[in-house]
Amino acid sequence: MTTNERAPEGDRSAAAVEDRLSMSLVEAMETQRAVRKVLPDPVDPDLVVRCIELALKAPTGSNGQNWEFVVVTDPAKKAALAKRYRQAWRIYGGIGERINKGDASMMKIMGAVEWQVDHFEEIPVLVVPCLKGSRVPFLPVPPVAHSSYYGSIYPSVQNLLLAARAVGLGASLITLPLWSSNSARKILGLPMSVQPACIVPMGWPKGRYGPTTRRPVGDVVHRDTWGNQPWK
């Protein structure tokens, strides 16, 4: 798929779009974005599994491979997660609108998130990456303990997002529906030993892909010490 090309139409089976995975890594990275507005059209389960299969090629801490993925298509479960999403959005969305009022770019993003919140049940597939293993959220542990724990799942999530981009699926990474881990476990039937990390809604996008706009690399890279920016 070339930059700005629409997602595939017609036969969208896993077999039909498999060849799109040959997209160059650079093109996938340069045109990947959070795609929140997707069609309600069904997504081939084999295509979702293929994307997760590629997600499993990512590294994990100590090669623990302590990941699990729950693929949610059941309307009742999607509705239950949508309810939690809306509860969180009423707070965070209101704050975001007040903070970003007058910023057209940010308000556009807020609008896309609001669309996703309002249409969450219509999204064909929700992939919930999870981690198995102990986590002690209520004890005073150093921040590195949290980053180390989640470091075993987020590389695979990025692989999942890149695979989705390559085959033409719209996807994004969200966490607000999981604001209550206990509620998420109940909805998904997860044991206490499994922690949901995020949700990746997936579907065929309403719009087009295209190059993303980012700050120049020289503005964000510091050499050896903060403020030393030789590439700026």
QUINOR-V236292 format. One record per backbone hydrogen bond with DSSP energy under -0.5 kcal/mol. NH is the residue of the N-H (numbers start at 1). CO is the residue of the C=O. E is the energy in kcal/mol with one decimal. If there is no record, write none. Layout:
# QUINOR-V236292
nh->NH co->CO e->E
nh->NH co->CO e->E
This chain:
# QUINOR-V236292
nh->5 co->2 e->-2.1
nh->7 co->207 e->-0.5
nh->11 co->9 e->-0.5
nh->12 co->10 e->-0.8
nh->17 co->13 e->-1.6
nh->18 co->14 e->-0.8
nh->20 co->17 e->-1.7
nh->21 co->18 e->-1.8
nh->22 co->19 e->-1.6
nh->23 co->20 e->-1.8
nh->28 co->24 e->-2.3
nh->29 co->25 e->-2.5
nh->30 co->26 e->-2.7
nh->31 co->27 e->-1.5
nh->32 co->28 e->-0.8
nh->35 co->33 e->-0.8
nh->35 co->171 e->-2.6
nh->36 co->34 e->-0.8
nh->38 co->36 e->-0.9
nh->39 co->204 e->-3.6
nh->47 co->44 e->-1.1
nh->48 co->44 e->-1.6
nh->49 co->45 e->-2.5
nh->50 co->46 e->-2.0
nh->51 co->47 e->-2.1
nh->52 co->48 e->-2.2
nh->53 co->49 e->-2.5
nh->54 co->50 e->-1.7
nh->55 co->51 e->-1.7
nh->56 co->52 e->-1.7
nh->57 co->54 e->-1.5
nh->58 co->55 e->-1.6
nh->63 co->60 e->-2.2
nh->64 co->61 e->-2.2
nh->67 co->65 e->-0.8
nh->68 co->130 e->-1.9
nh->70 co->128 e->-2.1
nh->71 co->69 e->-0.6
nh->72 co->70 e->-0.7
nh->72 co->126 e->-3.5
nh->73 co->71 e->-0.6
nh->78 co->74 e->-2.4
nh->79 co->75 e->-2.4
nh->80 co->76 e->-1.9
nh->81 co->77 e->-2.2
nh->82 co->78 e->-2.5
nh->83 co->79 e->-2.0
nh->84 co->80 e->-1.4
nh->85 co->81 e->-2.3
nh->86 co->82 e->-2.5
nh->87 co->83 e->-1.8
nh->88 co->84 e->-2.1
nh->89 co->85 e->-2.6
nh->90 co->86 e->-1.9
nh->91 co->87 e->-0.6
nh->91 co->88 e->-0.9
nh->92 co->88 e->-2.5
nh->93 co->89 e->-2.3
nh->94 co->89 e->-0.7
nh->95 co->91 e->-2.0
nh->96 co->92 e->-2.7
nh->97 co->93 e->-2.3
nh->98 co->94 e->-1.8
nh->99 co->95 e->-2.5
nh->100 co->96 e->-2.5
nh->101 co->97 e->-0.6
nh->103 co->100 e->-2.7
nh->104 co->102 e->-0.9
nh->107 co->103 e->-2.5
nh->108 co->104 e->-1.7
nh->109 co->105 e->-1.6
nh->110 co->106 e->-2.7
nh->111 co->107 e->-2.1
nh->112 co->108 e->-1.7
nh->113 co->109 e->-2.3
nh->114 co->110 e->-2.5
nh->115 co->111 e->-2.1
nh->116 co->112 e->-2.0
nh->117 co->113 e->-2.7
nh->118 co->114 e->-2.6
nh->119 co->115 e->-2.0
nh->120 co->117 e->-0.9
nh->122 co->119 e->-1.4
nh->123 co->119 e->-0.7
nh->123 co->120 e->-1.0
nh->124 co->39 e->-0.6
nh->125 co->202 e->-1.7
nh->126 co->72 e->-2.1
nh->127 co->200 e->-2.1
nh->128 co->70 e->-2.9
nh->128 co->126 e->-0.6
nh->129 co->127 e->-0.7
nh->130 co->68 e->-3.3
nh->131 co->195 e->-2.4
nh->132 co->66 e->-2.8
nh->133 co->193 e->-1.9
nh->137 co->135 e->-0.7
nh->139 co->136 e->-0.7
nh->141 co->139 e->-1.4
nh->145 co->142 e->-1.9
nh->146 co->142 e->-0.7
nh->146 co->143 e->-0.6
nh->147 co->143 e->-2.1
nh->148 co->144 e->-2.5
nh->149 co->145 e->-1.8
nh->150 co->146 e->-2.5
nh->151 co->147 e->-1.3
nh->152 co->149 e->-1.2
nh->153 co->150 e->-1.9
nh->154 co->150 e->-2.0
nh->157 co->153 e->-1.6
nh->158 co->154 e->-2.2
nh->159 co->155 e->-1.8
nh->160 co->156 e->-2.2
nh->161 co->157 e->-2.4
nh->162 co->158 e->-2.5
nh->163 co->159 e->-2.5
nh->164 co->160 e->-2.3
nh->165 co->161 e->-2.3
nh->166 co->162 e->-2.3
nh->167 co->163 e->-2.1
nh->168 co->164 e->-1.0
nh->168 co->165 e->-0.6
nh->169 co->164 e->-2.3
nh->170 co->203 e->-3.5
nh->172 co->201 e->-0.9
nh->174 co->172 e->-0.5
nh->174 co->199 e->-2.5
nh->178 co->175 e->-2.2
nh->179 co->176 e->-1.7
nh->181 co->179 e->-0.7
nh->184 co->180 e->-2.4
nh->185 co->181 e->-2.7
nh->186 co->182 e->-2.1
nh->187 co->183 e->-2.5
nh->188 co->184 e->-2.5
nh->189 co->185 e->-1.4
nh->190 co->185 e->-1.9
nh->194 co->191 e->-1.9
nh->195 co->131 e->-3.0
nh->196 co->194 e->-0.5
nh->197 co->129 e->-2.8
nh->198 co->129 e->-1.1
nh->199 co->174 e->-2.8
nh->200 co->127 e->-3.1
nh->201 co->199 e->-0.6
nh->202 co->125 e->-3.1
nh->203 co->170 e->-1.8
nh->205 co->168 e->-0.7
nh->206 co->37 e->-2.3
nh->209 co->5 e->-0.9
nh->210 co->31 e->-0.7
nh->212 co->30 e->-1.6
nh->214 co->212 e->-0.6
nh->219 co->216 e->-1.6
nh->220 co->216 e->-0.6
nh->220 co->217 e->-1.2
nh->221 co->217 e->-0.9
nh->222 co->220 e->-0.5
nh->223 co->228 e->-3.2
nh->224 co->222 e->-0.7
nh->225 co->223 e->-2.2
nh->228 co->225 e->-1.8
nh->229 co->227 e->-1.1
nh->230 co->228 e->-0.5
nh->232 co->229 e->-1.5
